[in-house]
């Protein structure tokens, strides 16, 4: 693949997240997508004592390595996100009903999102990093949650917090402390810096 700046190194995004793909594309980064088939649940079990930040980075590394092992010539970007709330980790909701209940529990309270990223080449991680955002939810009504969940439908299950800040989900919050891109699932500024350092992007 030839990037718009004339270089020819290939960047592969090892994530099926449309939000991450949009962030990179909007920033002018050329890439292909190859979803990494990693057992996230097994990693979470193995790292039960790890911090949410460490887990986000480990998941990102696992994704990058899974693709890099059979695409050694490419730069592979893995990314993942964890949500810490009330002393534990929150995973994606298994149903729309579960998503509603989770949002109801989190309203009026604060949780943190940790977005990890890792860049691999030749089957080895060459860089990794993590950024954190603090999310303060407002005290929403049941009626608003009903309307929000109905608007999102099944798509709500694809988001770790059962919300998308780039849509109606913005109204769930009183304030957000941290970077917008981190909330969407990628610490974009550090990633762009590393891609320039590695020569994937022009300086």
LONU-357906 format. One line per field, with one value per residue: residue in three letters; residue number from 1; x, y, z of N, C-alpha, C in turn. Coordinates in steps of 0.001 Angstrom, whole numbers, plus 500000, padded with zeros to 6 digits. Layout:
LONU-357906
aa [ALA/...] $
i [NUM/...] $
n_east [X/...] $
n_north [Y/...] $
n_up [Z/...] $
ca_east [X/...] $
ca_north [Y/...] $
ca_up [Z/...] $
c_east [X/...] $
c_north [Y/...] $
c_up [Z/...] $
This chain:
LONU-357906
aa [UNK/UNK/UNK/UNK/UNK/UNK/UNK/UNK/UNK/UNK/UNK/UNK/UNK/UNK/UNK/UNK/UNK/UNK/UNK/UNK/UNK/UNK/UNK/UNK/UNK/UNK/UNK/UNK/UNK/UNK/UNK/UNK/UNK/UNK/UNK/UNK/UNK/UNK/UNK/UNK/UNK/UNK/UNK/UNK/UNK/UNK/UNK/UNK/UNK/UNK/UNK/UNK/UNK/UNK/UNK/UNK/UNK/UNK/UNK/UNK/UNK/UNK/UNK/UNK/UNK/UNK/UNK/UNK/UNK/UNK/UNK/UNK/UNK/UNK/UNK/UNK/UNK/UNK/UNK/UNK/UNK/UNK/UNK/UNK/UNK/UNK/UNK/UNK/UNK/UNK/UNK/UNK/UNK/UNK/UNK/UNK/UNK/UNK/UNK/UNK/UNK/UNK/UNK/UNK/UNK/UNK/UNK/UNK/UNK/UNK/UNK/UNK/UNK/UNK/UNK/UNK/UNK/UNK/UNK/UNK/UNK/UNK/UNK/UNK/UNK/UNK/UNK/UNK/UNK/UNK/UNK/UNK/UNK/UNK/UNK/UNK/UNK/UNK/UNK/UNK/UNK/UNK/UNK/UNK/UNK/UNK/UNK/UNK/UNK/UNK/UNK/UNK/UNK/UNK/UNK/UNK/UNK/UNK/UNK/UNK/UNK/UNK/UNK/UNK/UNK/UNK/UNK/UNK/UNK/UNK/UNK/UNK/UNK/UNK/UNK/UNK/UNK/UNK/UNK/UNK/UNK/UNK/UNK/UNK/UNK/UNK/UNK/UNK/UNK/UNK/UNK/UNK/UNK/UNK/UNK/UNK/UNK/UNK/UNK/UNK/UNK/UNK/UNK] $
i [1/2/3/4/5/6/7/8/9/10/11/12/13/14/15/16/17/18/19/20/21/22/23/24/25/26/27/28/29/30/31/32/33/34/35/36/37/38/39/40/41/42/43/44/45/46/47/48/49/50/51/52/53/54/55/56/57/58/59/60/61/62/63/64/65/66/67/68/69/70/71/72/73/74/75/76/77/78/79/80/81/82/83/84/85/86/87/88/89/90/91/92/93/94/95/96/97/98/99/100/101/102/103/104/105/106/107/108/109/110/111/112/113/114/115/116/117/118/119/120/121/122/123/124/125/126/127/128/129/130/131/132/133/134/135/136/137/138/139/140/141/142/143/144/145/146/147/148/149/150/151/152/153/154/155/156/157/158/159/160/161/162/163/164/165/166/167/168/169/170/171/172/173/174/175/176/177/178/179/180/181/182/183/184/185/186/187/188/189/190/191/192/193/194/195/196/197/198/199/200/201/202/203] $
n_east [500844/500511/501198/499716/501769/503751/505450/506009/505626/503593/500777/498921/495836/494995/492299/488777/487289/485200/485334/488037/489210/488098/489227/491965/491829/490672/492723/494448/495929/497049/495990/495404/492903/492939/491399/492305/492342/492143/491987/490363/489091/490567/493015/492281/491647/494133/495499/494411/495207/496260/496487/493869/494994/497332/496171/494787/496928/498187/496239/496163/498772/498666/496866/498254/500532/499394/498606/500975/502675/502116/502270/504914/506281/504920/503887/502119/499262/497862/495028/493163/490635/489869/487451/487132/485318/483801/485646/486144/486343/484582/482910/481867/478360/476087/473565/470887/469257/470937/472799/471243/470764/473344/474105/472275/473243/475707/475085/475282/477679/481283/483550/486464/488191/490559/492717/494640/497492/499523/502412/503644/506274/507717/506929/507290/506738/507277/506654/504532/501684/499519/496541/494421/491025/488703/485433/482530/479371/476068/473077/470866/467466/465160/463568/465129/467243/465804/465102/467628/468838/467036/467501/470164/470077/471008/473627/474715/475898/478432/480132/482303/481460/478803/477967/478283/480282/480431/477929/474466/475105/476746/475145/474852/476661/478124/480577/483812/487031/489890/491387/489598/489910/490982/488790/487243/488652/491354/494643/495364/497236/499822/500116/500292/502649/504498/504246/505327/507930/508789/508847/506630/504781/505242/507513] $
n_north [498814/502237/505152/508430/510229/509278/507269/503708/501812/499463/499840/498101/497874/496216/495695/495631/497852/500431/503052/503441/503030/505180/507348/507127/507294/509840/511351/511252/508964/506166/502807/499266/496923/494269/492031/490888/487652/487070/485539/487213/486917/484872/486140/488131/486574/485416/487672/488582/489932/492251/495801/497993/499629/498213/495900/496873/497591/495096/493624/495119/494661/491884/491712/493140/491517/489084/489530/490493/488301/486821/488762/489890/491877/494186/497152/496844/497836/497488/497764/498427/498708/499348/499468/500859/500602/501255/499748/497510/495762/496494/494743/494325/494609/491869/491921/494083/494758/494313/496303/498602/498351/498564/501175/502527/501921/503233/505914/509272/508822/508185/506866/505270/505252/503344/503480/501461/500980/499393/498867/496729/494890/492548/490401/491267/493451/496852/499213/500517/501928/503821/505643/507624/508431/510277/509770/511424/510784/512069/512434/510757/510357/507569/507562/508893/507067/504919/505979/506435/503848/502604/504065/503379/500579/497210/497822/498966/497042/496667/498432/499081/500541/500678/502909/505529/508166/509882/510263/510369/509536/511413/512980/511634/512442/514543/515763/515319/514265/514353/513081/513302/511441/509292/508488/507464/505221/505041/506120/508617/510760/509945/507609/508611/510066/507981/506579/508422/508494/505936/506071/505481/507471/510636/513219] $
n_up [500000/499241/500881/501336/501605/500083/501017/501602/503571/505246/507304/509645/511178/513977/514839/515054/515498/514561/515392/516074/513577/512170/513537/512863/510052/509698/510650/508598/508177/506428/506140/506598/507682/509943/511802/514969/516228/519250/522494/524592/527063/528297/528629/530425/532655/533200/533936/536305/538584/537676/537042/535766/533777/533061/532037/529799/528144/527831/526444/524099/523171/522759/520622/518628/518330/517525/514890/513779/513748/511468/509616/509231/507865/508121/509938/512843/514519/517585/519768/522739/525304/528705/531343/534424/537386/540450/541936/540371/537151/534153/531642/528168/527649/527780/526768/525643/527758/529927/529421/529850/532605/533574/532852/534425/536957/536902/536648/537837/539020/538953/536549/535100/531995/530283/527701/525773/523642/521156/519179/516783/515117/512951/514575/517193/519957/519667/520786/523345/525003/527232/527992/530097/530853/532769/533624/534279/535067/534617/536623/535213/534044/534225/531989/530090/529819/528775/526253/525192/525075/523377/521062/520444/520304/519472/518931/521122/522632/521697/522846/525517/527736/527334/525912/523470/523051/520936/519940/520832/523337/524522/526069/528400/530222/532755/532892/531346/532006/530438/527379/524331/522234/523585/525071/523011/522404/521634/522270/520626/520079/521241/519661/517020/517288/517711/515300/513556/514546/513935/511229/509767/509328/507780/508829] $
ca_east [500000/501290/500548/499573/503014/504692/506164/505356/505446/502192/500272/497735/495107/494540/491094/487586/486562/484977/485773/489493/489489/487729/490213/493177/491526/490460/494028/495241/496789/496639/496152/494435/492361/492921/490967/493103/491526/492755/491055/490441/488680/491687/494007/491770/491776/495557/495981/493391/495778/496827/495691/493136/495920/498188/495362/494532/498155/498422/495294/496627/499968/498252/496273/499308/501390/498648/498651/502365/503357/501981/502493/506141/506806/504054/503725/500783/498779/496814/494448/492056/490192/489240/486629/487205/484190/483418/486640/486260/486353/483321/483040/480739/477084/475657/472238/470436/468736/472099/473374/470400/471009/474694/474051/471533/474138/476821/474653/475583/478951/482458/484347/487639/488489/491991/492905/496002/497880/500825/502877/504516/506931/508493/506522/507711/506209/508338/506178/503191/501348/498143/496077/493236/490028/487799/484096/481578/478023/475037/471978/469843/466182/464877/463007/466233/467933/464948/465223/468999/469037/466223/468193/471383/469742/472015/474969/475193/476660/479803/480900/482600/480675/477414/477660/479177/480346/480325/476519/473562/475745/477364/474213/474908/477757/478216/481853/484825/488380/490824/491403/488428/490285/491137/487441/486771/489320/492731/495434/495772/498440/501025/500221/500803/504056/505288/504238/506323/509268/509141/508903/505374/504272/506299/507692] $
ca_north [500000/503471/506193/509678/511000/508679/506142/502455/500900/499131/499845/497269/498071/494898/495960/495794/499016/501473/504326/503531/503190/506542/508263/507072/507789/511285/511967/511143/507780/505072/501530/498215/496363/492815/491792/489874/486680/486719/485147/488282/486419/484122/487125/488779/485618/485277/488929/488976/490828/493423/497027/498225/500173/497117/494995/497511/497483/493688/493256/495769/493930/490574/491913/493514/490354/488050/489854/490681/487015/486384/489928/490444/493033/495342/497732/496426/498612/496869/498699/497922/499642/498787/500406/500577/501220/500704/498779/496352/496003/496305/494218/494655/494033/490711/492164/495460/494915/494445/497625/499584/498215/499060/502634/502976/501798/504180/507312/510041/508374/508369/505694/505616/504489/503227/503063/501016/500778/498757/498774/495563/494659/491299/489534/491783/494769/497863/500342/500406/503048/503851/506945/507463/509505/510163/510018/511774/510674/512842/511650/510704/509745/506291/507848/509193/505814/504162/506570/506236/502438/502328/504698/502630/499204/496174/498394/499363/495919/496672/499439/498568/501256/500729/504239/506109/509593/510663/510369/510763/509183/512594/513539/510856/512900/515889/516249/514314/514755/513556/513291/512788/510247/508218/508016/506689/503923/505044/507290/508977/511594/509107/506701/509372/510367/506772/506277/509312/508058/504701/506322/505123/508770/511616/514230] $
ca_up [500000/499175/501656/500602/501648/499157/501591/501224/504697/505489/508668/509806/512429/514451/515615/514240/515974/513558/515968/515926/512149/511792/514095/512051/508710/509779/510898/507380/508226/505551/506835/506336/508916/510099/513181/515660/516948/520537/523545/525578/528379/528869/529049/531634/533756/533502/534513/537282/539590/537014/537096/534516/532787/532587/531238/528503/527350/527505/525399/522871/522734/522260/519303/517688/518089/516810/513464/513359/513565/510079/508763/509822/507128/508372/511265/513283/515661/518398/520732/523539/526330/529901/532120/535857/538082/541750/542382/539482/535712/533459/530284/527298/528087/527008/526215/525757/529115/530810/529170/530553/534045/533857/532782/535600/538107/536794/536596/539029/539583/538100/536188/534299/530786/530001/526316/525518/522245/520995/517801/516621/513829/512946/515667/518502/520295/519687/521587/523908/525870/527717/528468/530937/530915/533928/533090/535338/534514/535300/537178/534183/534394/533577/530669/529170/529544/527862/524920/524705/524749/522192/519929/520137/519952/519710/518785/522448/523190/521186/523575/526850/528733/526851/525393/522469/523356/519708/519573/521908/524598/525131/527044/529632/531082/533319/532390/531043/532286/529654/525941/523625/521481/524564/525373/521865/522381/521123/522655/519268/519990/521376/518518/515883/517571/517491/513867/512947/514990/513215/509799/509097/508895/507507/509875] $
c_east [500882/500536/500535/500840/504094/505480/505386/505201/503961/501886/498998/497118/494516/493332/489930/486765/486429/485431/487277/489871/489186/488742/491473/492937/491372/491760/494957/496190/496217/496925/495168/493984/492426/492599/491760/492194/492191/491662/491159/490074/489816/492768/493571/491891/493235/496117/494998/493914/496355/495919/494930/494028/496797/497421/495089/495744/498403/497484/495703/497846/499594/497664/497340/500178/500682/498682/500085/503077/503213/502010/503770/506662/506051/504235/502295/500416/497637/496297/493332/491771/489589/488475/486658/486095/483932/484348/486801/486285/484982/483614/481831/479481/476678/474302/471902/469927/469875/472754/472575/470697/472372/474713/473322/472409/475221/476374/474869/476911/480078/483117/485519/487770/489993/492153/494376/496250/499259/501153/503883/505103/507761/508169/506947/507108/507362/507940/504810/502947/499888/497804/494731/492327/489087/486419/483103/480176/477036/473926/470822/468557/466061/464356/464108/466989/467115/465123/466611/469230/468226/466889/469396/471078/470867/473440/475573/476070/478105/480704/481096/481773/479201/477008/478681/479163/480132/478881/475692/474154/476437/476464/474147/475837/477622/479508/482783/486187/489376/490636/490216/488756/490471/489781/486920/487528/490729/493458/496118/497064/499716/501216/500797/502278/504941/505327/505203/507727/509736/509214/507661/504693/505424/506363/507575] $
c_north [501240/504562/507495/510518/510360/507520/504854/501454/500695/499196/499018/497576/496737/495064/496139/497002/500073/502835/504498/503737/504616/507554/508304/507671/509313/512040/511836/509970/506706/503741/500523/497665/494847/492517/490649/488943/486235/486382/486164/487799/485666/485072/487804/487865/485509/486516/489472/489973/492101/494632/497182/498775/499074/496167/495586/497391/496043/493215/493866/495048/492583/490680/492240/492313/489277/488278/489937/489363/486483/487552/490624/491694/494319/495896/497436/497176/497862/497879/498015/498914/498879/499887/499966/501343/500491/499575/497551/496760/495698/495786/494624/493929/492883/490884/493641/495734/495089/495807/498704/499547/498766/500584/503204/502941/502869/505636/508010/509693/508517/507029/506153/504676/504511/502677/502735/500831/500151/498665/497636/495515/493391/490428/489985/493166/495754/499093/500008/501599/503000/505265/506740/508688/509222/510644/510259/511782/511509/511901/511647/510068/508380/506516/508155/507917/504938/504656/506312/504798/502055/502889/503877/501197/498241/496710/498766/498277/495909/497636/498984/499261/501334/502137/504615/507621/510446/510813/510880/510465/510343/513172/512741/511485/514344/516543/515063/514946/513856/513809/512605/511495/509044/507631/507122/505374/503879/506284/507849/509765/510775/508143/507421/509725/509166/506401/507187/508873/506837/504896/505909/506385/509702/512635/515626] $
c_up [500000/499911/500875/500649/500789/499707/501325/502367/504964/506972/508693/511166/512845/515358/514666/514629/514883/514080/515815/514463/511700/512310/513240/510667/508706/510042/509689/507350/507301/506237/506270/507689/508864/511560/513791/516449/518230/521548/524680/526980/529062/529381/530338/532854/534189/534189/535547/538310/538983/537193/535780/533405/532198/531689/529857/527590/526923/526392/524064/522303/522124/520862/518260/517331/517278/515305/512963/513078/512142/509090/509234/509123/507445/509781/511691/514559/516341/519404/521503/524656/527500/530625/533573/536569/539394/542195/541516/538025/535127/532051/529460/527760/527184/526357/526371/527170/530121/530646/529902/532051/534427/533846/533992/536848/538094/536840/537934/539662/538544/537794/535320/533105/530559/528596/526084/524035/522203/519509/517714/515216/513957/514160/517044/518726/520401/520495/522142/524830/526267/528159/529165/530867/532085/533499/534234/534725/535317/535801/536176/534715/533719/532167/529660/528816/528597/526430/524333/524265/523508/520942/519499/519702/520285/519623/520136/523071/522731/521940/525016/527926/528416/526440/524326/522660/522108/519219/520735/523281/525278/526219/528346/530665/531537/532880/532137/531274/531558/528179/525266/522881/522403/524932/524248/521697/521848/521624/521396/519202/520191/520201/517303/516068/517282/516015/513111/513307/514215/511710/509044/508572/508670/508635/509303] $
